[in-house]
């Protein structure tokens, strides 16, 4: 079977995997997860379509169209009636809500905030502090398709205004370096990236396999060309079929 990296479909009796929303929901369903945290709201296409007993969303500036929200509430009210919205930076959230997070640990976390190495790493490390032992962190935009998409800007707006060659209006930034960092510095995390939807990283607590040997300075200096030359090894890149195997390990 041929898998299109941008529009994957894996059909099983209980799963249709097409994008990150399907990945997140399949993990929640398998684990019977109760608490779901998402960093980075955008237009809510992911968060508002996820079903979990308790959903928390954090974003410094919610871009919410009232008609869109009402549509989701009336169409999927059971998915969104108990949502918790925190309009603040993720840094502030993890500081201000740490007492609550310590008493109600996270089961599944999806990180899709600012697409920079520095911030994505900070969000992931903060999430780990409040993650259940068998929890799962999903990190988006780990496998950029081009040097332009991976340009290390400070924000989407900055990247969009730079007139980069081949700009497609999609920006993954250098989130991929967070994968390289964790795979080089942590023995206690199992990490891989699914090769579709701009790269969906999966992080769980466990034994690191095929650990990388980069130093922190090395990672700072890595370029997109380095990723191109060694993409599969740096990201521990897996085919979409591998997700089925991973699901079986969850409980």
C-alpha positions in Angstrom: 0.0 0.0 0.0 1.3 3.5 -0.8 1.1 6.1 1.9 1.0 9.8 1.0 2.9 11.6 3.7 0.4 14.5 3.7 -2.9 12.5 3.5 -2.3 9.1 5.2 -5.2 6.7 5.6 -4.8 3.5 7.6 -8.0 1.5 7.9 -8.6 -0.8 10.8 -11.8 -2.0 12.5 -11.5 0.7 15.1 -9.2 3.3 13.6 -9.0 5.6 10.5 -5.7 7.5 10.7 -5.5 10.5 8.5 -3.8 13.3 10.5 -2.7 14.4 14.0 -6.3 14.6 15.2 -6.8 10.9 14.5 -3.5 10.0 16.1 -4.4 12.0 19.3 -7.9 10.5 19.5 -6.7 6.9 18.9 -4.2 7.3 21.8 -6.9 8.8 24.1 -9.2 6.0 23.2 -6.6 3.3 23.7 -5.5 4.6 27.1 -9.0 5.7 28.2 -7.3 8.9 29.0 -9.1 11.4 31.2 -7.0 14.6 31.1 -5.9 16.1 27.8 -3.8 19.2 27.4 -3.2 21.1 24.2 -0.7 23.9 23.7 -1.4 26.1 20.7 -5.1 26.6 19.7 -4.9 28.2 16.2 -8.4 28.0 14.8 -9.3 25.1 17.1 -9.5 22.5 14.3 -7.6 20.0 16.5 -8.8 20.8 20.1 -12.5 21.2 19.3 -12.6 17.9 17.5 -10.9 15.8 20.2 -13.1 13.9 22.7 -11.8 13.4 26.2 -13.4 13.7 29.7 -11.4 16.8 30.5 -9.8 19.0 27.9 -7.4 22.0 28.6 -6.2 24.4 26.0 -3.5 27.1 26.4 -2.8 29.9 24.0 -1.7 33.5 24.5 -4.2 34.8 21.9 -7.3 32.8 21.0 -8.3 33.3 17.4 -11.9 32.2 17.8 -14.7 33.1 15.5 -18.0 33.1 17.4 -20.0 31.4 14.6 -17.3 28.7 14.4 -17.4 28.1 18.1 -21.2 27.9 18.2 -21.1 25.5 15.3 -18.7 23.2 17.2 -20.7 23.4 20.4 -24.0 22.6 18.8 -22.5 19.9 16.5 -20.2 18.3 19.1 -21.4 19.7 22.5 -20.5 16.5 24.3 -16.8 17.0 23.2 -16.6 20.6 24.4 -18.9 21.4 27.2 -16.3 21.0 29.9 -13.4 22.6 28.1 -11.0 24.8 30.1 -9.5 27.8 28.2 -6.4 29.5 29.4 -5.4 32.7 27.5 -1.8 33.0 28.5 1.6 31.8 27.5 2.5 28.2 28.1 5.3 29.3 30.4 2.9 31.2 32.6 0.4 28.3 32.5 2.9 25.8 33.8 4.0 28.2 36.5 0.5 29.4 37.6 -1.2 26.1 37.5 1.5 23.8 38.8 -0.3 23.0 42.1 -3.4 21.9 40.1 -1.3 19.9 37.6 0.6 18.1 40.4 -2.7 16.8 41.8 -4.3 16.0 38.4 -1.5 14.6 36.2 -1.8 14.7 32.4 -2.6 11.6 30.4 -2.1 13.0 26.8 -0.5 16.2 25.7 -0.4 17.7 22.3 2.2 20.5 21.6 1.6 22.7 18.7 2.5 26.2 20.0 5.4 28.4 18.9 7.4 26.5 16.3 10.8 27.2 17.6 13.4 24.8 19.0 13.7 26.8 22.3 10.0 27.1 23.0 8.9 23.6 21.8 11.7 22.1 24.0 10.5 24.2 27.0 6.9 23.1 26.5 7.9 19.5 26.3 10.1 19.5 29.4 7.4 21.4 31.3 4.8 18.8 30.2 7.0 16.0 31.3 6.9 17.4 34.9 3.2 16.8 35.1 2.8 13.7 32.9 1.5 10.4 34.2 4.0 7.6 34.2 2.2 6.0 31.3 1.3 9.3 29.6 2.0 10.3 26.0 3.2 13.6 24.6 2.6 14.3 20.9 4.7 17.0 19.2 3.7 18.4 15.8 5.9 19.8 13.0 8.9 17.5 13.6 9.7 16.7 10.0 9.7 19.8 7.8 9.6 19.2 4.1 11.9 22.0 2.9 14.5 24.4 4.1 12.0 27.2 3.8 9.4 25.4 5.9 12.1 24.7 8.5 13.5 28.3 8.6 14.4 29.1 12.2 12.3 32.3 12.6 11.0 33.6 15.9 7.3 33.4 14.8 5.1 32.6 11.9 4.6 36.3 11.2 8.3 36.8 11.0 8.8 33.8 8.6 5.9 34.9 6.4 7.3 38.4 6.0 10.8 37.3 5.0 9.9 36.5 1.3 11.6 33.1 1.7 12.0 31.2 -1.6 9.4 28.5 -2.1 7.2 29.9 0.7 3.9 27.8 0.9 2.4 29.6 3.9 3.2 26.6 6.1 5.9 26.9 8.7 7.3 24.1 10.9 10.3 26.0 12.1 13.1 24.1 13.9 10.9 22.0 16.2 12.8 19.0 14.8 15.8 20.0 17.0 13.8 19.3 20.1 13.7 15.6 18.9 17.4 15.7 18.3 18.0 17.2 21.7 15.9 14.7 23.6 17.3 11.7 21.7 20.8 12.9 22.6 20.4 13.9 26.2 17.7 11.7 27.7 18.0 8.0 28.5 14.6 7.8 30.1 12.4 8.7 27.1 11.3 6.7 24.1 11.0 9.0 21.1 10.1 8.6 17.5 8.5 10.6 14.7 5.7 9.4 12.4 6.4 10.3 8.8 3.2 12.2 7.8 1.4 15.4 8.6 4.6 17.4 8.8 6.0 14.9 11.3 4.2 13.8 14.4 6.6 13.2 17.3 5.6 10.7 20.0 7.3 10.9 23.4 6.8 8.4 26.3 8.6 7.5 29.4 10.8 4.5 28.8 14.2 3.4 27.6 15.8 5.4 24.9 16.6 3.4 21.7 19.4 4.2 19.4 20.5 7.3 21.3 22.2 10.1 19.4 25.5 11.5 20.3 25.0 15.2 19.7 26.1 17.7 22.4 23.9 20.7 23.2 26.3 22.9 21.2 26.1 20.5 18.2 22.3 20.7 18.2 22.4 24.5 18.3 24.6 24.4 15.2 22.6 21.8 13.2 21.2 23.0 10.0 18.4 21.8 7.7 21.0 20.3 5.4 22.2 18.2 8.4 18.6 17.0 8.8 18.3 16.2 5.1 21.5 14.1 5.2 20.4 12.1 8.3 16.7 12.5 8.6 15.7 9.0 9.5 18.4 8.6 12.2 18.0 12.1 13.8 14.2 11.8 14.1 14.0 8.0 14.5 11.6 8.3 11.7 8.8 5.7 11.4 6.3 4.8 8.7 2.6 5.4 9.4 2.1 1.6 9.8 4.3 1.7 12.9 1.6 3.6 14.8 -0.5 0.4 15.0 2.4 -1.3 16.8 2.9 1.6 19.1 -0.8 1.6 20.1 -0.6 -2.0 21.3 2.1 -1.0 23.8 -0.2 1.5 25.5 -2.4 0.8 28.6 
